[in-house]
Amino acid sequence: MCRINNTSEQDQLMDRKFLKIAHRGYSELYSENTLPAFQKAIEHGADMIELDVHLTRDGVLVVIHDNDIERTSNGKGDVAQFTLKELRQFDFDFKKTAGDSFVPIPTLAEVIDLVKGKLQLNIEIKNCPHRYKGIEDALASLLIEKDFISESVVSSFDHFSLLTLKKIEPGIKIGMLYDSVWVTFQEEVKALDIYSLHPSIDAFDTDQARWAQESGYRVYPWVARNRETVKRIMESGLANGVMVNDLKLFSL
C-alpha cells in the first residue's frame, strides 16, 4: 500500500525540481554551520540547507555538528557544558573566511530568521553520545513559535528522537538518516511515519530508493563530493535532491 502524504503547496512546488541542498551551509568555502556559510548558500542558489543542532546547558538550540567545540572554534569543551552566553565567547570561523570578523555560534532561531521565506531547512538532531533531555520539546516549540514547520524537515540517526518529536507535534516532517542497508528497512520506515529518507551515498540503494519514491517518500542522499556523483543521483530519477558541500557541483 502506498503512503499518502498530506503535502503543502510548497512541498508540491519543491517536488518539481531536484533540490540543491547545502550541507552545513556552503561548507566547502566557508566555515560550516555559521551564518556566513548559510548566507552564501542562499546567494549561490541553494534550495535547502542541512544543519545540525545541539542543546546548551541553559536549553538553547545551537547550530554545530560536533559534540565538542574544539574542531570548529578556538575553544575547548562539550557544547552541553556551556550556556549560550559562554559559547558566544568563542570564534567559530575556523576557516578564517570572514577575515578579521568574529563569528559566534549561531542559534537555530537566528538561522530560521535568516532563511525564512528564502529556502527550506533540514535540521538534524544530534543526540549521541550526549542525550539531550528536552531537545525535542525545545525544537518543536521553536518551529511552532517561528511558524516554520512547513519549511523544515527534521532528521536524525536517533530514530527514537524522531518518534518523540512526532508525538509532541505530529505536523513536523521527519527524515530518517542512515548509512547502511538492512533487511527490515521498509517496516521501520513505515513505523516511523517519516516524510523523507536520508541515506549516505554509499547506502543509496536503487531498489530501496525506487520503493521509497513509489510510496510517496522524498529521498535526499548525502554527501556528493564530485560532479559525477551529483549527475548519477540526478539521472537515476530516484532522488528529490542531494546534499553537497560545494554548490558548484550542480553546474554540470
FIMARLUM-582945 format. One record per residue (C-alpha): residue number from 1; residue in one letter; chain; z negated, y, x negated. Coordinates in steps of 0.25 Angstrom, whole numbers, plus 2048, in hexadecimal, padded with zeros to 3 digits. Each point is the difference from the previous one (the first is absolute). Example, Ala and Ser with C-alpha at 12.3 -4.5 7.8 and 13.67 -1.06 7.14 Angstrom:
// residues 2
<vexdren num="1" residuo="a" cadena="A" pz="7E1" py="7EE" px="7CF"/>
<vexdren num="2" residuo="s" cadena="A" pz="802" py="80E" px="7FA"/>
***
This chain:
// residues 252
<vexdren num="1" residuo="m" cadena="A" pz="800" py="800" px="800"/>
<vexdren num="2" residuo="c" cadena="A" pz="804" py="80E" px="7FB"/>
<vexdren num="3" residuo="r" cadena="A" pz="7F5" py="80A" px="7FE"/>
<vexdren num="4" residuo="i" cadena="A" pz="802" py="80C" px="809"/>
<vexdren num="5" residuo="n" cadena="A" pz="7FD" py="80E" px="7F9"/>
<vexdren num="6" residuo="n" cadena="A" pz="7FC" py="80C" px="808"/>
<vexdren num="7" residuo="t" cadena="A" pz="807" py="809" px="7F6"/>
<vexdren num="8" residuo="s" cadena="A" pz="800" py="80F" px="801"/>
<vexdren num="9" residuo="e" cadena="A" pz="80C" py="809" px="800"/>
<vexdren num="10" residuo="q" cadena="A" pz="7FD" py="803" px="7F1"/>
<vexdren num="11" residuo="d" cadena="A" pz="800" py="7F1" px="7FD"/>
<vexdren num="12" residuo="q" cadena="A" pz="80D" py="7FE" px="807"/>
<vexdren num="13" residuo="l" cadena="A" pz="806" py="80B" px="7F8"/>
<vexdren num="14" residuo="m" cadena="A" pz="7FB" py="7FB" px="7F2"/>
<vexdren num="15" residuo="d" cadena="A" pz="805" py="7F2" px="804"/>
<vexdren num="16" residuo="r" cadena="A" pz="80E" py="806" px="7FF"/>
<vexdren num="17" residuo="k" cadena="A" pz="7FF" py="802" px="7F1"/>
<vexdren num="18" residuo="f" cadena="A" pz="7FC" py="7F9" px="7F4"/>
<vexdren num="19" residuo="l" cadena="A" pz="7F3" py="807" px="7FC"/>
<vexdren num="20" residuo="k" cadena="A" pz="7FE" py="806" px="7F2"/>
<vexdren num="21" residuo="i" cadena="A" pz="7F2" py="7FD" px="7FD"/>
<vexdren num="22" residuo="a" cadena="A" pz="7F9" py="807" px="7F5"/>
<vexdren num="23" residuo="h" cadena="A" pz="7F6" py="7F7" px="7F9"/>
<vexdren num="24" residuo="r" cadena="A" pz="7F3" py="809" px="7FD"/>
<vexdren num="25" residuo="g" cadena="A" pz="809" py="80C" px="802"/>
<vexdren num="26" residuo="y" cadena="A" pz="80B" py="803" px="7F6"/>
<vexdren num="27" residuo="s" cadena="A" pz="7F8" py="7F8" px="7F6"/>
<vexdren num="28" residuo="e" cadena="A" pz="80B" py="7FE" px="7F6"/>
<vexdren num="29" residuo="l" cadena="A" pz="800" py="80E" px="7FC"/>
<vexdren num="30" residuo="y" cadena="A" pz="7F3" py="806" px="805"/>
<vexdren num="31" residuo="s" cadena="A" pz="7F1" py="7FB" px="7FF"/>
<vexdren num="32" residuo="e" cadena="A" pz="7FF" py="7F6" px="80B"/>
<vexdren num="33" residuo="n" cadena="A" pz="7F8" py="802" px="80D"/>
<vexdren num="34" residuo="t" cadena="A" pz="7FF" py="80F" px="7FE"/>
<vexdren num="35" residuo="l" cadena="A" pz="804" py="80C" px="808"/>
<vexdren num="36" residuo="p" cadena="A" pz="80B" py="804" px="7F6"/>
<vexdren num="37" residuo="a" cadena="A" pz="806" py="7F1" px="801"/>
<vexdren num="38" residuo="f" cadena="A" pz="800" py="801" px="80F"/>
<vexdren num="39" residuo="q" cadena="A" pz="806" py="80D" px="801"/>
<vexdren num="40" residuo="k" cadena="A" pz="80B" py="7FC" px="7F6"/>
<vexdren num="41" residuo="a" cadena="A" pz="802" py="7F4" px="809"/>
<vexdren num="42" residuo="i" cadena="A" pz="803" py="809" px="80C"/>
<vexdren num="43" residuo="e" cadena="A" pz="809" py="809" px="7F8"/>
<vexdren num="44" residuo="h" cadena="A" pz="808" py="7F4" px="7FB"/>
<vexdren num="45" residuo="g" cadena="A" pz="803" py="7FA" px="80E"/>
<vexdren num="46" residuo="a" cadena="A" pz="7F5" py="7F5" px="802"/>
<vexdren num="47" residuo="d" cadena="A" pz="7FF" py="7FB" px="80E"/>
<vexdren num="48" residuo="m" cadena="A" pz="7F2" py="7FA" px="7FE"/>
<vexdren num="49" residuo="i" cadena="A" pz="7F5" py="801" px="7F5"/>
<vexdren num="50" residuo="e" cadena="A" pz="7F8" py="7F4" px="7FC"/>
<vexdren num="51" residuo="l" cadena="A" pz="7F2" py="803" px="7FB"/>
<vexdren num="52" residuo="d" cadena="A" pz="7F2" py="7FA" px="7FE"/>
<vexdren num="53" residuo="v" cadena="A" pz="7F3" py="804" px="806"/>
<vexdren num="54" residuo="h" cadena="A" pz="7F1" py="7FD" px="7FB"/>
<vexdren num="55" residuo="l" cadena="A" pz="7F3" py="806" px="806"/>
<vexdren num="56" residuo="t" cadena="A" pz="7F7" py="809" px="7F8"/>
<vexdren num="57" residuo="r" cadena="A" pz="7F1" py="7FF" px="800"/>
<vexdren num="58" residuo="d" cadena="A" pz="7FF" py="80A" px="80A"/>
<vexdren num="59" residuo="g" cadena="A" pz="80A" py="7FA" px="809"/>
<vexdren num="60" residuo="v" cadena="A" pz="80D" py="808" px="7FE"/>
<vexdren num="61" residuo="l" cadena="A" pz="80D" py="7F9" px="7FF"/>
<vexdren num="62" residuo="v" cadena="A" pz="807" py="803" px="7F2"/>
<vexdren num="63" residuo="v" cadena="A" pz="80E" py="7FC" px="7FB"/>
<vexdren num="64" residuo="i" cadena="A" pz="800" py="7F8" px="7F4"/>
<vexdren num="65" residuo="h" cadena="A" pz="805" py="7F2" px="7FC"/>
<vexdren num="66" residuo="d" cadena="A" pz="7F5" py="7FA" px="7F7"/>
<vexdren num="67" residuo="n" cadena="A" pz="7F2" py="7FD" px="803"/>
<vexdren num="68" residuo="d" cadena="A" pz="7FC" py="809" px="7F4"/>
<vexdren num="69" residuo="i" cadena="A" pz="805" py="80D" px="7FB"/>
<vexdren num="70" residuo="e" cadena="A" pz="802" py="7FD" px="7F2"/>
<vexdren num="71" residuo="r" cadena="A" pz="80F" py="7FE" px="7FF"/>
<vexdren num="72" residuo="t" cadena="A" pz="804" py="80B" px="809"/>
<vexdren num="73" residuo="s" cadena="A" pz="7F6" py="80B" px="7FC"/>
<vexdren num="74" residuo="n" cadena="A" pz="7F8" py="806" px="7F5"/>
<vexdren num="75" residuo="g" cadena="A" pz="7F3" py="7FA" px="806"/>
<vexdren num="76" residuo="k" cadena="A" pz="7FA" py="7F2" px="800"/>
<vexdren num="77" residuo="g" cadena="A" pz="7F9" py="7F8" px="80B"/>
<vexdren num="78" residuo="d" cadena="A" pz="803" py="7FA" px="80D"/>
<vexdren num="79" residuo="v" cadena="A" pz="804" py="808" px="80C"/>
<vexdren num="80" residuo="a" cadena="A" pz="7F5" py="7FB" px="809"/>
<vexdren num="81" residuo="q" cadena="A" pz="7F5" py="805" px="7F6"/>
<vexdren num="82" residuo="f" cadena="A" pz="805" py="80F" px="802"/>
<vexdren num="83" residuo="t" cadena="A" pz="7FF" py="80A" px="80B"/>
<vexdren num="84" residuo="l" cadena="A" pz="80D" py="808" px="803"/>
<vexdren num="85" residuo="k" cadena="A" pz="7FA" py="80C" px="7F9"/>
<vexdren num="86" residuo="e" cadena="A" pz="7FD" py="7F8" px="7F4"/>
<vexdren num="87" residuo="l" cadena="A" pz="80E" py="7FA" px="7FF"/>
<vexdren num="88" residuo="r" cadena="A" pz="806" py="80E" px="801"/>
<vexdren num="89" residuo="q" cadena="A" pz="7FB" py="803" px="7F2"/>
<vexdren num="90" residuo="f" cadena="A" pz="80B" py="7F7" px="7FA"/>
<vexdren num="91" residuo="d" cadena="A" pz="80E" py="802" px="7FE"/>
<vexdren num="92" residuo="f" cadena="A" pz="80A" py="7F6" px="806"/>
<vexdren num="93" residuo="d" cadena="A" pz="80C" py="805" px="7F9"/>
<vexdren num="94" residuo="f" cadena="A" pz="800" py="7F5" px="7F6"/>
<vexdren num="95" residuo="k" cadena="A" pz="80F" py="801" px="7FD"/>
<vexdren num="96" residuo="k" cadena="A" pz="7FE" py="80F" px="7FE"/>
<vexdren num="97" residuo="t" cadena="A" pz="80C" py="803" px="809"/>
<vexdren num="98" residuo="a" cadena="A" pz="7FA" py="80D" px="806"/>
<vexdren num="99" residuo="g" cadena="A" pz="7FF" py="807" px="7F2"/>
<vexdren num="100" residuo="d" cadena="A" pz="7F2" py="807" px="7FF"/>
<vexdren num="101" residuo="s" cadena="A" pz="7FD" py="7FE" px="80E"/>
<vexdren num="102" residuo="f" cadena="A" pz="7F3" py="7F9" px="805"/>
<vexdren num="103" residuo="v" cadena="A" pz="804" py="7F5" px="80A"/>
<vexdren num="104" residuo="p" cadena="A" pz="7F4" py="7FB" px="808"/>
<vexdren num="105" residuo="i" cadena="A" pz="7FF" py="7F2" px="807"/>
<vexdren num="106" residuo="p" cadena="A" pz="806" py="803" px="80E"/>
<vexdren num="107" residuo="t" cadena="A" pz="7F9" py="7FC" px="80D"/>
<vexdren num="108" residuo="l" cadena="A" pz="808" py="7F8" px="80A"/>
<vexdren num="109" residuo="a" cadena="A" pz="7FE" py="80C" px="80A"/>
<vexdren num="110" residuo="e" cadena="A" pz="807" py="809" px="7F6"/>
<vexdren num="111" residuo="v" cadena="A" pz="80C" py="7F7" px="7FE"/>
<vexdren num="112" residuo="i" cadena="A" pz="802" py="7FF" px="80F"/>
<vexdren num="113" residuo="d" cadena="A" pz="800" py="80F" px="801"/>
<vexdren num="114" residuo="l" cadena="A" pz="80A" py="801" px="7F5"/>
<vexdren num="115" residuo="v" cadena="A" pz="80A" py="7F5" px="806"/>
<vexdren num="116" residuo="k" cadena="A" pz="7FE" py="802" px="80F"/>
<vexdren num="117" residuo="g" cadena="A" pz="80D" py="802" px="808"/>
<vexdren num="118" residuo="k" cadena="A" pz="808" py="7FD" px="7F3"/>
<vexdren num="119" residuo="l" cadena="A" pz="7FE" py="7F1" px="7FD"/>
<vexdren num="120" residuo="q" cadena="A" pz="7F8" py="7F4" px="803"/>
<vexdren num="121" residuo="l" cadena="A" pz="7F5" py="7FA" px="7F8"/>
<vexdren num="122" residuo="n" cadena="A" pz="7FD" py="7F2" px="7FC"/>
<vexdren num="123" residuo="i" cadena="A" pz="7F1" py="800" px="7FE"/>
<vexdren num="124" residuo="e" cadena="A" pz="7FA" py="7F4" px="7F8"/>
<vexdren num="125" residuo="i" cadena="A" pz="7F2" py="7FD" px="802"/>
<vexdren num="126" residuo="k" cadena="A" pz="7FA" py="7FC" px="7F2"/>
<vexdren num="127" residuo="n" cadena="A" pz="7F4" py="7F7" px="803"/>
<vexdren num="128" residuo="c" cadena="A" pz="7FF" py="7F6" px="7F4"/>
<vexdren num="129" residuo="p" cadena="A" pz="7F8" py="7FE" px="7F8"/>
<vexdren num="130" residuo="h" cadena="A" pz="7F7" py="80B" px="806"/>
<vexdren num="131" residuo="r" cadena="A" pz="7FE" py="7FE" px="80F"/>
<vexdren num="132" residuo="y" cadena="A" pz="7FF" py="80E" px="806"/>
<vexdren num="133" residuo="k" cadena="A" pz="7F7" py="7FF" px="80C"/>
<vexdren num="134" residuo="g" cadena="A" pz="806" py="809" px="80B"/>
<vexdren num="135" residuo="i" cadena="A" pz="80E" py="803" px="7FA"/>
<vexdren num="136" residuo="e" cadena="A" pz="807" py="7FB" px="80D"/>
<vexdren num="137" residuo="d" cadena="A" pz="7F8" py="809" px="809"/>
<vexdren num="138" residuo="a" cadena="A" pz="802" py="80C" px="7F6"/>
<vexdren num="139" residuo="l" cadena="A" pz="80F" py="7FD" px="800"/>
<vexdren num="140" residuo="a" cadena="A" pz="801" py="7FF" px="80F"/>
<vexdren num="141" residuo="s" cadena="A" pz="7F8" py="80C" px="803"/>
<vexdren num="142" residuo="l" cadena="A" pz="809" py="808" px="7F6"/>
<vexdren num="143" residuo="l" cadena="A" pz="80D" py="7FB" px="806"/>
<vexdren num="144" residuo="i" cadena="A" pz="7FB" py="804" px="80E"/>
<vexdren num="145" residuo="e" cadena="A" pz="7FB" py="80E" px="7FB"/>
<vexdren num="146" residuo="k" cadena="A" pz="80D" py="803" px="7FA"/>
<vexdren num="147" residuo="d" cadena="A" pz="809" py="7FA" px="80B"/>
<vexdren num="148" residuo="f" cadena="A" pz="807" py="7F8" px="7F5"/>
<vexdren num="149" residuo="i" cadena="A" pz="800" py="7F2" px="806"/>
<vexdren num="150" residuo="s" cadena="A" pz="80E" py="800" px="804"/>
<vexdren num="151" residuo="e" cadena="A" pz="804" py="805" px="7F2"/>
<vexdren num="152" residuo="s" cadena="A" pz="7F9" py="7F5" px="7F8"/>
<vexdren num="153" residuo="v" cadena="A" pz="7FF" py="7F2" px="7FD"/>
<vexdren num="154" residuo="v" cadena="A" pz="7F3" py="7FA" px="7FA"/>
<vexdren num="155" residuo="s" cadena="A" pz="802" py="7F4" px="7F6"/>
<vexdren num="156" residuo="s" cadena="A" pz="7F6" py="7F8" px="7F8"/>
<vexdren num="157" residuo="f" cadena="A" pz="7FF" py="7F3" px="7F8"/>
<vexdren num="158" residuo="d" cadena="A" pz="7F3" py="7FF" px="808"/>
<vexdren num="159" residuo="h" cadena="A" pz="804" py="7FA" px="80D"/>
<vexdren num="160" residuo="f" cadena="A" pz="7F2" py="800" px="806"/>
<vexdren num="161" residuo="s" cadena="A" pz="800" py="80F" px="7FD"/>
<vexdren num="162" residuo="l" cadena="A" pz="80D" py="801" px="808"/>
<vexdren num="163" residuo="l" cadena="A" pz="7FA" py="7F8" px="80C"/>
<vexdren num="164" residuo="t" cadena="A" pz="7F4" py="809" px="800"/>
<vexdren num="165" residuo="l" cadena="A" pz="808" py="80D" px="800"/>
<vexdren num="166" residuo="k" cadena="A" pz="808" py="7FA" px="80C"/>
<vexdren num="167" residuo="k" cadena="A" pz="7F3" py="7FE" px="808"/>
<vexdren num="168" residuo="i" cadena="A" pz="7FC" py="80E" px="7FD"/>
<vexdren num="169" residuo="e" cadena="A" pz="80D" py="806" px="804"/>
<vexdren num="170" residuo="p" cadena="A" pz="80B" py="7F6" px="806"/>
<vexdren num="171" residuo="g" cadena="A" pz="80B" py="80B" px="7FF"/>
<vexdren num="172" residuo="i" cadena="A" pz="800" py="801" px="7F1"/>
<vexdren num="173" residuo="k" cadena="A" pz="80B" py="7F8" px="7FA"/>
<vexdren num="174" residuo="i" cadena="A" pz="7FC" py="7F7" px="7F5"/>
<vexdren num="175" residuo="g" cadena="A" pz="808" py="7F9" px="7F5"/>
<vexdren num="176" residuo="m" cadena="A" pz="7FE" py="7F3" px="7F9"/>
<vexdren num="177" residuo="l" cadena="A" pz="800" py="801" px="7F0"/>
<vexdren num="178" residuo="y" cadena="A" pz="803" py="7F3" px="7F9"/>
<vexdren num="179" residuo="d" cadena="A" pz="806" py="7FC" px="7F2"/>
<vexdren num="180" residuo="s" cadena="A" pz="802" py="7F1" px="803"/>
<vexdren num="181" residuo="v" cadena="A" pz="805" py="7F7" px="80B"/>
<vexdren num="182" residuo="w" cadena="A" pz="7F8" py="7F5" px="807"/>
<vexdren num="183" residuo="v" cadena="A" pz="802" py="7F6" px="80B"/>
<vexdren num="184" residuo="t" cadena="A" pz="7F9" py="806" px="80B"/>
<vexdren num="185" residuo="f" cadena="A" pz="807" py="80D" px="7FE"/>
<vexdren num="186" residuo="q" cadena="A" pz="805" py="802" px="80F"/>
<vexdren num="187" residuo="e" cadena="A" pz="7F3" py="7FC" px="806"/>
<vexdren num="188" residuo="e" cadena="A" pz="7F8" py="80A" px="7F8"/>
<vexdren num="189" residuo="v" cadena="A" pz="80A" py="80B" px="803"/>
<vexdren num="190" residuo="k" cadena="A" pz="7FF" py="7FE" px="80F"/>
<vexdren num="191" residuo="a" cadena="A" pz="7F1" py="7FF" px="7FF"/>
<vexdren num="192" residuo="l" cadena="A" pz="7FF" py="80E" px="7FA"/>
<vexdren num="193" residuo="d" cadena="A" pz="808" py="807" px="80A"/>
<vexdren num="194" residuo="i" cadena="A" pz="807" py="808" px="7F5"/>
<vexdren num="195" residuo="y" cadena="A" pz="80B" py="80A" px="800"/>
<vexdren num="196" residuo="s" cadena="A" pz="806" py="7FE" px="7F2"/>
<vexdren num="197" residuo="l" cadena="A" pz="801" py="7F6" px="7F5"/>
<vexdren num="198" residuo="h" cadena="A" pz="7FE" py="805" px="7F2"/>
<vexdren num="199" residuo="p" cadena="A" pz="804" py="7F5" px="7F6"/>
<vexdren num="200" residuo="s" cadena="A" pz="801" py="802" px="7F1"/>
<vexdren num="201" residuo="i" cadena="A" pz="80E" py="7FF" px="7FB"/>
<vexdren num="202" residuo="d" cadena="A" pz="7FD" py="7F2" px="7FA"/>
<vexdren num="203" residuo="a" cadena="A" pz="7FB" py="7FC" px="80E"/>
<vexdren num="204" residuo="f" cadena="A" pz="80C" py="805" px="808"/>
<vexdren num="205" residuo="d" cadena="A" pz="804" py="7F3" px="806"/>
<vexdren num="206" residuo="t" cadena="A" pz="80D" py="801" px="808"/>
<vexdren num="207" residuo="d" cadena="A" pz="7FC" py="7F6" px="80A"/>
<vexdren num="208" residuo="q" cadena="A" pz="7F3" py="806" px="803"/>
<vexdren num="209" residuo="a" cadena="A" pz="806" py="80E" px="800"/>
<vexdren num="210" residuo="r" cadena="A" pz="80B" py="7FC" px="80A"/>
<vexdren num="211" residuo="w" cadena="A" pz="7F6" py="7FA" px="809"/>
<vexdren num="212" residuo="a" cadena="A" pz="7F8" py="80D" px="7FF"/>
<vexdren num="213" residuo="q" cadena="A" pz="80C" py="808" px="803"/>
<vexdren num="214" residuo="e" cadena="A" pz="804" py="7F7" px="80C"/>
<vexdren num="215" residuo="s" cadena="A" pz="7F1" py="801" px="805"/>
<vexdren num="216" residuo="g" cadena="A" pz="800" py="80F" px="800"/>
<vexdren num="217" residuo="y" cadena="A" pz="7F8" py="803" px="7F3"/>
<vexdren num="218" residuo="r" cadena="A" pz="803" py="80A" px="7F6"/>
<vexdren num="219" residuo="v" cadena="A" pz="802" py="7FB" px="7F1"/>
<vexdren num="220" residuo="y" cadena="A" pz="7FC" py="809" px="7F5"/>
<vexdren num="221" residuo="p" cadena="A" pz="801" py="7F9" px="7F2"/>
<vexdren num="222" residuo="w" cadena="A" pz="7F9" py="806" px="7F3"/>
<vexdren num="223" residuo="v" cadena="A" pz="803" py="805" px="7F6"/>
<vexdren num="224" residuo="a" cadena="A" pz="80F" py="800" px="7FC"/>
<vexdren num="225" residuo="r" cadena="A" pz="802" py="805" px="7F1"/>
<vexdren num="226" residuo="n" cadena="A" pz="80F" py="801" px="7FF"/>
<vexdren num="227" residuo="r" cadena="A" pz="80C" py="803" px="808"/>
<vexdren num="228" residuo="e" cadena="A" pz="805" py="7F2" px="800"/>
<vexdren num="229" residuo="t" cadena="A" pz="7F3" py="7FB" px="808"/>
<vexdren num="230" residuo="v" cadena="A" pz="801" py="80C" px="809"/>
<vexdren num="231" residuo="k" cadena="A" pz="80E" py="7FC" px="803"/>
<vexdren num="232" residuo="r" cadena="A" pz="7FD" py="7F2" px="802"/>
<vexdren num="233" residuo="i" cadena="A" pz="7F5" py="803" px="80A"/>
<vexdren num="234" residuo="m" cadena="A" pz="809" py="80A" px="808"/>
<vexdren num="235" residuo="e" cadena="A" pz="80C" py="7F7" px="801"/>
<vexdren num="236" residuo="s" cadena="A" pz="7F7" py="7F4" px="804"/>
<vexdren num="237" residuo="g" cadena="A" pz="7FE" py="807" px="80E"/>
<vexdren num="238" residuo="l" cadena="A" pz="7F3" py="7F9" px="800"/>
<vexdren num="239" residuo="a" cadena="A" pz="7F7" py="80C" px="7FD"/>
<vexdren num="240" residuo="n" cadena="A" pz="7FE" py="80E" px="806"/>
<vexdren num="241" residuo="g" cadena="A" pz="7FD" py="807" px="7F3"/>
<vexdren num="242" residuo="v" cadena="A" pz="7FB" py="7FE" px="7F2"/>
<vexdren num="243" residuo="m" cadena="A" pz="7F5" py="806" px="7F7"/>
<vexdren num="244" residuo="v" cadena="A" pz="804" py="806" px="7F3"/>
<vexdren num="245" residuo="n" cadena="A" pz="7F9" py="808" px="7F5"/>
<vexdren num="246" residuo="d" cadena="A" pz="80D" py="808" px="7FD"/>
<vexdren num="247" residuo="l" cadena="A" pz="807" py="806" px="80C"/>
<vexdren num="248" residuo="k" cadena="A" pz="80D" py="801" px="7F7"/>
<vexdren num="249" residuo="l" cadena="A" pz="802" py="7F1" px="802"/>
<vexdren num="250" residuo="f" cadena="A" pz="805" py="803" px="80E"/>
<vexdren num="251" residuo="s" cadena="A" pz="80C" py="807" px="7FA"/>
<vexdren num="252" residuo="l" cadena="A" pz="809" py="7F3" px="800"/>
***
